[in-house]
Amino acid sequence: MKFKGRMPDVRIWMGVGATIDYEADAVKRAPRWMTRNGLEWVYRITTEPRRYWRRYARDFDYFWQLFLDRWGMYRSPFH
């Protein structure tokens, strides 16, 4: 988004995250069992903690909600 002003004719923007890095084999993927169980973030933060710690620290509330849901204690604010 930082360069959007330099490309005024581009109408569709799509975030691809680490997809290009994975396809170019520049970054190693998490083991399949971690990916299947939604734990790829654990792998990423343990392999590159300086790069990812701020991102995941900001999302603490999200992880807390996952924890509560896992143990059956989550209550939806919409009900």
ROSE-4610 file (N, C-alpha, C; in Angstrom, 1 decimal, always signed):
// ROSE-4610
residu = [M/M/M/K/K/K/F/F/F/K/K/K/G/G/G/R/R/R/M/M/M/P/P/P/D/D/D/V/V/V/R/R/R/I/I/I/W/W/W/M/M/M/G/G/G/V/V/V/G/G/G/A/A/A/T/T/T/I/I/I/D/D/D/Y/Y/Y/E/E/E/A/A/A/D/D/D/A/A/A/V/V/V/K/K/K/R/R/R/A/A/A/P/P/P/R/R/R/W/W/W/M/M/M/T/T/T/R/R/R/N/N/N/G/G/G/L/L/L/E/E/E/W/W/W/V/V/V/Y/Y/Y/R/R/R/I/I/I/T/T/T/T/T/T/E/E/E/P/P/P/R/R/R/R/R/R/Y/Y/Y/W/W/W/R/R/R/R/R/R/Y/Y/Y/A/A/A/R/R/R/D/D/D/F/F/F/D/D/D/Y/Y/Y/F/F/F/W/W/W/Q/Q/Q/L/L/L/F/F/F/L/L/L/D/D/D/R/R/R/W/W/W/G/G/G/M/M/M/Y/Y/Y/R/R/R/S/S/S/P/P/P/F/F/F/H/H/H]
num = [1/1/1/2/2/2/3/3/3/4/4/4/5/5/5/6/6/6/7/7/7/8/8/8/9/9/9/10/10/10/11/11/11/12/12/12/13/13/13/14/14/14/15/15/15/16/16/16/17/17/17/18/18/18/19/19/19/20/20/20/21/21/21/22/22/22/23/23/23/24/24/24/25/25/25/26/26/26/27/27/27/28/28/28/29/29/29/30/30/30/31/31/31/32/32/32/33/33/33/34/34/34/35/35/35/36/36/36/37/37/37/38/38/38/39/39/39/40/40/40/41/41/41/42/42/42/43/43/43/44/44/44/45/45/45/46/46/46/47/47/47/48/48/48/49/49/49/50/50/50/51/51/51/52/52/52/53/53/53/54/54/54/55/55/55/56/56/56/57/57/57/58/58/58/59/59/59/60/60/60/61/61/61/62/62/62/63/63/63/64/64/64/65/65/65/66/66/66/67/67/67/68/68/68/69/69/69/70/70/70/71/71/71/72/72/72/73/73/73/74/74/74/75/75/75/76/76/76/77/77/77/78/78/78/79/79/79]
x = [+0.8/+0.0/+0.9/+2.1/+3.0/+3.3/+3.2/+3.5/+2.3/+1.1/-0.2/-0.3/+0.2/+0.2/+1.0/+2.0/+2.9/+2.3/+1.2/+0.5/-1.0/-1.3/-2.7/-3.7/-3.1/-4.0/-4.3/-3.6/-3.8/-5.1/-6.1/-7.3/-7.5/-6.8/-6.9/-5.6/-5.6/-4.5/-4.8/-3.7/-3.9/-2.7/-3.0/-1.9/-1.6/-0.3/+0.0/+0.9/+1.2/+2.0/+3.3/+3.6/+4.9/+4.8/+3.7/+3.6/+4.7/+5.2/+6.2/+7.5/+7.8/+9.0/+9.0/+7.8/+7.7/+7.9/+7.3/+7.4/+8.8/+9.5/+10.9/+11.9/+11.4/+12.2/+13.2/+12.8/+13.6/+13.3/+12.2/+11.8/+11.3/+11.7/+11.3/+9.9/+9.0/+7.7/+7.7/+6.7/+6.5/+6.2/+6.5/+6.1/+4.6/+4.2/+2.8/+1.8/+2.2/+1.3/+1.0/+2.0/+1.8/+0.9/+1.1/+0.3/-1.2/-1.4/-2.7/-3.5/-2.7/-3.3/-3.3/-3.0/-3.1/-1.9/-0.8/+0.3/+1.5/+1.3/+2.4/+3.0/+2.2/+2.7/+3.7/+3.5/+4.5/+5.9/+5.8/+7.1/+7.7/+7.0/+7.5/+8.2/+7.5/+8.0/+9.2/+9.3/+10.5/+11.7/+11.4/+12.6/+13.1/+12.2/+12.6/+12.0/+12.4/+11.7/+11.8/+13.0/+13.1/+12.2/+11.9/+11.1/+9.6/+9.2/+7.7/+7.2/+8.0/+7.5/+6.5/+6.8/+5.8/+4.5/+4.5/+3.2/+2.4/+3.0/+2.2/+1.9/+2.7/+2.4/+1.2/+1.1/-0.1/-1.4/-1.3/-2.5/-2.7/-2.2/-2.4/-3.9/-4.7/-6.2/-6.7/-6.3/-6.7/-6.3/-5.1/-4.6/-5.3/-5.7/-6.4/-7.8/-8.4/-9.8/-9.7/-8.6/-8.4/-8.3/-7.5/-7.4/-8.7/-9.5/-10.8/-11.7/-11.7/-12.5/-12.1/-10.8/-10.3/-10.8/-10.9/-11.3/-12.7/-13.5/-14.9/-15.4/-14.5/-14.9/-15.2/-15.1/-15.4/-16.8/-17.2/-18.6/-18.7/-19.4/-19.5/-20.2/-19.6/-20.2/-21.5/-21.8/-22.9/-24.1/-24.1/-25.3/-25.8]
y = [-1.2/+0.0/+1.3/+1.1/+2.2/+2.9/+2.1/+2.5/+2.7/+2.6/+2.7/+4.0/+5.1/+6.4/+6.5/+5.6/+5.6/+4.8/+4.1/+3.2/+3.5/+4.7/+5.1/+4.3/+3.6/+2.8/+1.4/+1.0/-0.3/-0.3/-1.1/-1.1/-2.2/-3.3/-4.4/-4.7/-4.8/-5.1/-6.3/-7.2/-8.4/-8.7/-9.0/-9.4/-10.8/-11.1/-12.5/-13.1/-12.2/-12.7/-13.3/-14.4/-15.1/-16.0/-16.0/-16.9/-16.9/-15.7/-15.6/-16.1/-15.9/-16.4/-17.9/-18.5/-20.0/-20.6/-20.0/-20.5/-20.4/-19.3/-19.2/-19.9/-20.7/-21.4/-20.5/-19.3/-18.4/-18.6/-19.1/-19.3/-20.7/-21.4/-22.8/-22.8/-23.7/-23.8/-24.6/-24.4/-25.2/-26.6/-27.5/-28.9/-29.0/-30.0/-30.1/-30.2/-30.9/-31.1/-29.7/-28.8/-27.5/-26.7/-26.8/-26.0/-26.5/-27.8/-28.4/-28.0/-27.8/-27.5/-26.0/-25.2/-23.8/-23.2/-23.9/-23.5/-23.0/-22.6/-22.1/-20.9/-20.1/-18.9/-19.2/-20.4/-20.8/-21.1/-21.8/-22.1/-20.8/-19.9/-18.6/-17.8/-17.7/-16.8/-17.5/-18.8/-19.5/-19.5/-19.4/-19.4/-18.0/-17.0/-15.6/-14.7/-14.8/-14.1/-12.6/-12.1/-10.6/-10.0/-10.8/-10.3/-10.3/-11.4/-11.6/-11.2/-11.0/-10.9/-9.8/-8.6/-7.5/-7.8/-8.5/-8.8/-9.7/-10.7/-11.6/-11.1/-10.2/-9.6/-8.7/-8.0/-7.2/-8.0/-9.2/-10.1/-10.9/-10.5/-11.3/-11.6/-10.6/-10.8/-11.9/-12.0/-13.0/-14.4/-14.5/-15.8/-16.2/-15.2/-15.4/-16.0/-15.4/-15.8/-17.3/-17.6/-19.0/-20.0/-19.5/-20.4/-20.6/-19.6/-19.7/-20.6/-20.5/-21.3/-22.8/-23.0/-24.4/-25.1/-24.4/-25.0/-24.7/-24.3/-24.2/-23.0/-22.0/-20.9/-19.6/-19.7/-18.5/-18.2/-17.0/-16.5/-15.5/-15.7/-14.8/-13.5/-12.3/-11.1/-10.8/-11.6/-11.4/-12.2/-12.9/-13.7/-13.2]
z = [+0.0/+0.0/+0.0/+0.4/+0.5/-0.9/-1.9/-3.3/-4.1/-3.5/-4.3/-5.1/-4.5/-5.2/-6.4/-6.5/-7.7/-8.8/-8.6/-9.6/-9.6/-10.1/-10.1/-10.9/-12.0/-12.8/-12.3/-11.3/-10.7/-9.8/-10.2/-9.4/-8.4/-8.6/-7.7/-7.0/-5.7/-4.9/-4.1/-4.0/-3.3/-2.4/-1.2/-0.3/-0.5/-0.6/-0.8/+0.3/+1.3/+2.4/+2.0/+2.6/+2.3/+1.1/+0.4/-0.7/-1.7/-2.1/-3.1/-2.5/-1.2/-0.6/-0.5/-0.3/-0.2/-1.6/-2.6/-4.0/-4.5/-4.1/-4.5/-3.6/-2.7/-1.7/-1.0/-0.8/+0.0/+1.5/+1.9/+3.3/+3.4/+4.4/+4.6/+5.2/+4.8/+5.3/+6.6/+7.4/+8.6/+8.3/+9.2/+8.9/+8.7/+7.9/+7.5/+8.7/+9.7/+10.8/+11.5/+11.5/+12.1/+11.2/+9.9/+9.0/+9.1/+9.1/+9.2/+10.4/+11.5/+12.8/+13.1/+12.1/+12.4/+13.2/+13.3/+14.1/+13.3/+12.1/+11.3/+12.0/+12.6/+13.3/+14.4/+15.1/+16.1/+15.5/+14.3/+13.6/+13.2/+12.6/+12.1/+13.2/+14.3/+15.4/+16.1/+16.0/+16.6/+15.7/+14.4/+13.4/+13.2/+13.3/+13.1/+14.1/+15.4/+16.5/+16.3/+15.9/+15.8/+14.8/+13.7/+12.7/+13.0/+13.8/+14.0/+15.4/+16.4/+17.7/+17.9/+17.2/+17.4/+16.8/+15.6/+14.9/+15.8/+16.4/+17.2/+18.6/+19.1/+20.4/+20.3/+19.2/+19.0/+18.9/+18.5/+18.3/+19.6/+20.8/+22.0/+22.2/+22.0/+22.3/+21.4/+20.2/+19.2/+19.8/+20.2/+20.8/+22.1/+22.9/+24.1/+23.8/+22.7/+22.3/+21.8/+21.1/+20.6/+21.8/+22.8/+24.0/+24.6/+24.8/+25.5/+24.7/+23.3/+22.5/+22.6/+22.6/+22.7/+23.9/+25.0/+26.3/+26.6/+25.6/+25.7/+26.6/+26.8/+27.6/+26.8/+25.5/+24.7/+24.6/+24.8/+24.6/+23.6/+22.5/+21.4/+21.9/+21.5/+21.9/+21.0/+20.0/+19.2/+19.6/+20.6/+21.1/+22.4]
